[in-house]
Amino acid sequence: MKSHKFALQIKARFITTTPLMIRSGFEGEFTDSSVEKTPEGKIHVNGYVWSSLIRRALLRIRDAQTLAHTIGKYEEEGVSPLWTEATFIDTIVTDVRPGNRIDRSYGITVKGALFNDEIAPAGLEGELRLTYFAESSESIRELKPKLLKALSVINSGIENIGAGWSYGFGRLKIQDVFSRTVDLSRDSLWDWSSDSFLSETLPELKAVEISKPWKRYIVKARILDGQLLAVHTKEPSQNEYAELPDSYVYVGHVIRDGKPEHRYIIPGRTIRQALFSVPIERALRTKGIHVCTDAGALKDGCSCQRCRWFGSAGNAGVIAVTDAVVEDAQTVVLHRIQLDEHSMQNINLFSSEYLCKGSFNFEIIVDTSREEAKGLIDEIEKLLKELSYSSHCPPGWYRLGATSTCTGQIMFTKVEEVQP
């Protein structure tokens, strides 16, 4: 049996760059693999979440495969040598984000498939603490560079914590990193406030030899002049209208300097579905490639091309799209009348809030290391060109948001592929 006499400890301060999906809280059971909320209202990221994140990041690094396989798996001689502390973050504010499942045969909401997710906004700060037990100080000198490389991979956004990888949730940005080597004969192992920690600099990702690659794009977009955009929610708007609408453009929070700010947000789920999943599925069907007739949520491991790329109940997708926070937003409330198709009489009056101006940025991440991703990059890049300002396609060919039969025209003003 191995005798561990030393330990490498690393603590990393981070900020959430995208929202966190909270899978459990006051109701339901606590789970091992999700970000939770305690009865006191704090966000709880358990040690299993952190060790899984570290393991997945190490697996993407060519010279860290052996180290990755020691984490989270029981070996013959004992348990994993990695210990990760739970992290508790004060809940400043949370949003309830509505969602629904779309029947792709008809492009409409499936009856009874409406759901809500609790979301913690981007901008929360916390600390990741890990301890890796080792036999000697020499082995620690080999461990530390690999763990620092793993933190650089996490910085890129390819791996997340919690649920909703495909919808851009759970991305972190490492702000500061500190490490120390502890002799287990001392009593300072769990004193994380000690001044014995030394500051570390993360290696640049381009200097890390990646074995499981990914592609990342940053997209800048805006609402076309004279157009409207509606991503509806029941949450109140931040604007004061003389008469409140029946439904609102999506509003949520971001955290700035520890304080919540009300902002207009286009969910990554919406962008992913409307601008990528639907057009790509249409292209596949046009080419005669088999695509299932439903959203795949009720199928275990649907093998059609669309579900291999965008996911189904049995398989995770390989493309993720983050939320877009709208800048310079302007809104307007429009009143509409529903007419009887036969008598042409008014049968319903309703109103909605629409964005009439605004620009926004979002990120696309494709996990090209997976076999399922083959061919997806070509389709994504075709769409990026078609939606760009210089495209030969007419403006607004692809639409976004609710009431997209008559609104929702947007345009990409800049697309940048970000190299690791």
Salt bridges, closest charged atoms under 4 A:
GLU36 OE1 - HIS44 ND1 2.84
ASP63 OD2 - LYS149 NZ 3.03
ASP90 OD1 - LYS42 NZ 2.27
ASP95 OD1 - HIS253 ND1 2.61
ASP117 OD1 - ARG23 NH1 3.96
ASP117 OD2 - ARG269 NH2 2.90
GLU118 OE2 - LYS37 NZ 2.42
GLU127 OE1 - ARG129 NE 2.64
GLU138 OE2 - ARG141 NH2 3.69
GLU159 OE1 - ARG56 NH1 2.70
GLU159 OE2 - ARG60 NE 2.68
ASP176 OD2 - ARG13 NH2 2.27
GLU200 OE2 - LYS144 NZ 3.01
GLU204 OE1 - LYS206 NZ 3.58
GLU209 OE2 - ARG62 NE 3.08
ASP225 OD1 - ARG222 NH1 3.38
GLU261 OE1 - ARG263 NH1 3.70
GLU281 OE1 - ARG104 NE 2.36
GLU281 OE2 - ARG285 NH2 2.89
ASP294 OD2 - ARG101 NH1 2.87
ASP323 OD2 - ARG97 NH1 2.93
GLU327 OE1 - ARG263 NH2 2.85
GLU363 OE1 - ARG216 NE 2.87
ASP367 OD2 - ARG60 NH2 2.71
GLU372 OE2 - ARG370 NH2 3.46
GLU379 OE2 - LYS287 NZ 2.82
GLU417 OE2 - LYS215 NZ 3.51
